[in-house]
Amino acid sequence: MSATNKDLFDRCRAFKRHKVAQEYGVYPFFRALDDSEGSRVMIEGKPRIMLGSNNYLGLTHHPEVIAAAKAALDRFGTGCTGSRMLNGTLNLHNQLEDELATFLGKEAVLLWSTGFMSNSGSVGALCTRKDMIFADREDHASLIDGFVLSGAKLVRFKHNNMDDLERKLEFHKDFKGGKLLAVDGVYSMTGEVAPVDKIVALGKKYGCRILVDEAHAIGTIGPQGRGASAHFGMSDHVDLISGTFSKSFASMGGFIGCPQVVKDYLMHNSRQFMYTASFTPSVAATVLAALRIMRAQPELVEQCRANALWMRTELEKMGYNCLESNTAVVPIVIGQVEQMLWFNKRIFEEGIFANPVLPPAVPSNACLVRTSYMATHNRADLQEALDIFEKVGHELGAIGPNKALMADHWVKMSETMAI
């Protein structure tokens, strides 16, 4: 490189935060699982209670799901080796689209190779620079990328704040282009539910099409686990329902439920769909089996919800702040980045795997440990986890009479990291 020119990799060499966390032994990411039985996993040679999975219904180890995946592997092989548009469509894909459309109460469903694409590819193709998108400030990154790809004018409103949304809809009421109002059904970091009934009312009043991302809602709320739109009785009034198969459906990939004309348009205009290989036969069979179990055994949804609500109640009794969660996701607010990293380190050492949440996903002074619950967690698992949370919470001052002294444990690291 010329001495007078900047190197593109300079910013990579300057990035040090992860190394500081590693030096202090609190780096929490990319931990490899040695083995898994669903509610417990083996990491670094030690069994740990899994409170960091989105396997809400516990179907990744269900014998019928595994058998379906194996049968598809034997029948179709390991992959489709091409896009849906050309050689990558199987009868399994078509069957899954039909059954999922019925489940969601939509005219049609289009499958995507990842859940991220289901949002970025759909919004990126449907909206253009002539359109306007109204979006909750905590919408998922996949939606945000779709907004950027579309080039549409973006208007953000305060999280779950219907007054702010209406002010902005009213201000732009004379806009002549197409309008999309996009929200998450359940917000992935906090477990909060979007008020879909109020969103629909405002969206229709101001001429918006409405998209609800049900990634963390399907399998956790609503009749038969059909998500936030169904929970509020709004499935017929929400225009687009997107989601992923990497959570309750025990696999990977994504979907969008929509009118047939929208499906036809996306199939022939979304580059993410047209130029990406379709997901594998075993994935299609896995999701189809999971969908059928979900419909036949709604008690799994109730058990998942019961486990999460019990944990939230017990954690709050200890003195933890779990925000407004009312779903399978139960956040535990800890505080500054360094506080949360030390807390997460200690619960991991004691036998809990959970997910740390850092800025920009949350404010820098409200970092949290995201816990999530499965239908297959038993009370023994959960009580053991509660005992660990209580022990570590008192040890670090996250709860109890020494809470004000919590910062003493990480002042030095805070100064070093300067996050």
N, C-alpha and C positions, 0 to 999 in steps of 0.2 A: 504494500500500500504506500502511496505517496505521503510524505511527511506533512504535506499541506492539506490533505483530505482526511475527513473523518472516516473511520472504519464503521461499517454497519454493525459490527459485533461489539463496539465499545460499550453499549448499554448492557450487553450480556455480561461482560467482564466486570462492570460496575455493580451488578446485582449481587448483594451479599446477605440479605436478610435470612435466607434459608440456612446459610452457613453458620450464622450466629446462633440460630435456634438449635442447629445440630450440635454445636460446640457445648451448649448448655444442657444438652440431652432432652430437649423438649419438642423436637421436630416431630409433628404428628402425622405426616402424610406418607402415602405410598407404602404403607405397611403390608407385607405379603402374608396372605393366609396360607397356612400349610395344610389345613383341613377344615371342613365345615360340616355341621349337621343341622344347620339352620339357626337355632336359637343360641348355640354355642359354637365358637370357632377356635382353632388352634393357631396361635401366632407366637413366633419365637419360642416354640417348644412348650408353651403354657396355654391351657384352656381358658377362654375368656367369654363372658356373657356378651352376646352380640346385641348392642343397643344402637348400632349405627347402620342398619340395613333398611332398605326400602322394600324388603320382601314381606309386605304387610300381611299377606294371607298365608305365608309360610309354604308356598307352593313349589319352591325350587327343589324340594326334596320329596314332593308328593309322588307316590309310585305310579299313578296314572299319567302324570305329566312326563316323568322320565321314560316310561314305556312308549308314549307317543313320540317323543323325540327320537328314541332308538329305532322305532318302526319307520319313521320318515327317513332316517339316515340310511337304513338298509334299502329302502325303496328308491330314493332319489339321489343318494350320494351326499357328499359333503357340502356342495354349493351349487348355485344356479349359474355362475360364471357370466352373468350379463344383466342388463337392466330389464325392468318389467316390460319396457316398450318393445324389446327385441326378443331375446331368448330366455328371459328370467322370470316369466310368469308360470306358476304352477297352479293346478287345480286347488291346492291347499290355500294359496293366496286368495283366490276368488271366493272360496268357501268361508274363509275367515272374514273377508270384507262383508259378505252377506250376513253372517251371524252377528258380527259386531254392530252392523247398522241396525239390526233388529233390537239388539241389547240397548243401544243408545237412543233408539227412537228417531233415527235419521234415515233419510231417503237413501243415502249412499255413504260408503266409507272408502277412503284411499289410504293404503299402507305406505309407510316410509321406512327406509333402512335404519334410521335412528329416530329417537324421540326428538332430538334437537332439530332435525330436518323437518319434522312435521309442522313445526312453527316457523322456522326461518324460511323453509321452502314455500310454504303456503302463503304467508304474509308477503314474502318477497316477490311472489308472482302475482298475487291478487291486487296489491296496491301499487300505485305509480306516483310520480311527482305531482300529478294532478289531484291526488287524494289527501285526506287528513286522517291521522290515527290518534285516538285518545287512549292513553295507557296509564295504568296504575304505576306509581313510582317503584313498586317492588315486583313488577313483572319479571318473569324468568329471562335469563340471558338469551335463550333461544328466540323468544319473542323480540327482544331488543335487536338482535342481529337481523331478524326479518324486517323490522322497521327501517333499519339502516339500508338494507338491500333494496327495499322498495323505493327509497328516495322520497317517500311521502312526508308531508309536514307533520311533525310529531308534537303533540301536546300532552304533557305529563300532569297527572293530578295527584294530590296527596293520598297516601295509602288508605284505602277503604273509606275515604272521606267523600260522601255523596254530595255534601254542600259545595265542596271545591270542584267536584266533577260537574255539577250543574252550572256553576258560575262559568266554567270554561266552555261547556256546551252552548250556553246562552250567548257568550261573547262571539262564538264562531257560527251562530245559527244561520247566517246568510252565506256561508261557504257553499259554493256550487258543485264542488267535486264530491266523489264518494267519501263516506265516513265509516271508519271502523273503530269500535270500542272493544279493547282487548284487556282481559284480566286473567289471573290465575284463579282456579276454583278453590284450591287450598294452597296457601303460600308455604313453600318448601322449608324455609328456615324457621318459621315461627308457628306453623300449624294453624294459622288463622284462616277462617273461611270468608270468602268474598260474599257480600250480600247480593247474590245473583238476582234476586227478585227486584231489588231497587235499581240495580244496574240495567236490567232489562227495561224497566219502566222509563228510566231516563234515556236510554239508548233509543228506544222506539219514539219517544216524544220528540227527539231531535234528529231523527232520520238516519241513525247509525245501524250498520250491521254489527252483530255482537259475536265475539269469539271468547270462549272460556277454555282455558288450558286446564284439563282435568287430571294432569299427570299424577298428583298426589291425592286426588279426591276419589278416583275410581278404586273401588275395593275397600275404601275406608269410611265413606259416608253415602247417604242416600239409599233408597230402597234397592235391595240386591247389590249394593255397592256401586250404583250407577253414577255417583259423583255429585258435585255441588249443584249442578243444574237440576238434576232430578230431586235432590234434597229440598229445593225450593219450589218444585213443581214447574220448572221453567224449561224443561227439555224441548218442548215444542216451540218455544219463543227464542231460544238461543240459536243463532244461525250456523255457527261453526263450533264444534267440540273437538278439541285436539287432546292428545295424550301420548303416553309412552307404554311400551311393553316391558320396561326394565324394572318395574316395581311390582304391583300386584299380579302382573301377568307372568312373572318369573323368568323373563328372558331379555330380549332387546328389540329395538325397532320402535316405530310409532305409527300414529294414525291421525286422520282428521275426518270427522263425521260432518257431512255437508249435503246440500242439494246435488242431484245428479249433474246438473249443468256446471256446477263448480268443480266437481270431480273431473268431468270431461275436459274442462279448461286447464286444470292443473296437470293432468296427465300429458297434455300436449304443449305446455308452456313453462312449467317449472323445471329449470335446469337441474336443481337438486334431485328431482325425481327422475328426469329423463336420462341423466348421465351417471347415475349411481347403480351399482349392482343391487339386485333385490336381496332381501335377507334370506338366510339359508333354509332348506326344507325342514331341518330339525327345529329351527326357531319358529317357523309357521305352525308346525304341529304342536310345539310346546304351548304357544299362545292360545291356540284353538282348544287344547285340553284344559288350560287354566280358565278360559272363559266359560266353558261348560261346567266346570266345578263351581265357579263363582255363582253361576245361575242356579245350580242345583243345591248348593249349600250356603245360603245366606247367613247361617249361623257363624260362619268364619268371619264375616264382616263384623258381626256383633261382638265376637270374642276379641278381635283386634281392638275394637273401640273400648271395650270394657277394660282390657289390660292397660291401655293408655290412660284412661280416665282415673283408674285406681292409682297408677304411678304418679300422675299429676297431683292428685289429692294428697298422697303421702309425702311427696317432695315439698309441696307448699306447707304442709304441717311442720316440716323441719325448718322452714324459713327461706326456702328457695323461691326465686321469682320465675314463674313459668309463663309469663305474659298472658295472652288471651287464647291460648291453644285450646281447642275442643275436638282434636282429631288424633290420628295416630302419631303425630309429631309433637313431642313435648320439649320445648327449649328450656335450658337452664341458664339464665343470665348470670354471668360471673363478673364482668367488668372490663378492665383494660386488657390489651392483647397478651401482655406478659402474665397477668393473673390467670387468664383462661388457659394459656399454654401449660403453666405449672399444674393447674387443677386437672387438666386432661392427662398430663403425664402421670399424676398420682393415681387417678382412677384406673388408668391402663395398667399400672404396676400392680394394683390390687385385684385386677381381673375383669375390667369392663372395657369393651371397645365402643367408643362413641365418637361423634364427629365434631371437631372444633370449627367454629364459624368466625371468620375474620373479616375485617373491612376489605373490599367495599360492600360485602353482603350485609353487614351490620355497621352501626356507628362505632368508632374506635373506642368509646367508653362503655359500650354495651355488647362486648363480645360474649358469645354463648357457646355452650356445649349442646349440640342438637342430639337428642335421644329420640328413637323411634321404636315402635312396638309391633309385634307380630301376633297373629292369632295363635301361633304355636308356642309362645312363651307361657310357661307355667308359673304358678305363684311362688314356687321354690326359687326359680331363676330370679324373679322380680324382687323377692324379699332379700335375696343375697345382694342384688344390686343396690337396694335401698340401704342395706347395712354399710356398704362401701361408700355410698354418697354421704351418709351420716358421718362416718369415720373421717373421710377426707375433708368434708366440709368444716368440721370442728378443728381438724388439724391445721388447715390453711386459713381459718377465719372466714370462710365463705358463708357460714351460718353460725349462730350462737353468739355468746357475749364478746368474743374476740374479733368480731367481724371488722371493726375499725382498724385492726392491726394487720389486715390482710396484705397490704402493700409492702410490708417489711420483707416479704419473702422474695421479692423480685426487683427491688429498686436497682440493683447493680446491672441485671440483665436489661432492664428498661433503658438505662443510660447507654448501654452498648448498642442495643438494637435501634434505638431512636426511631421507632415506628410511628 
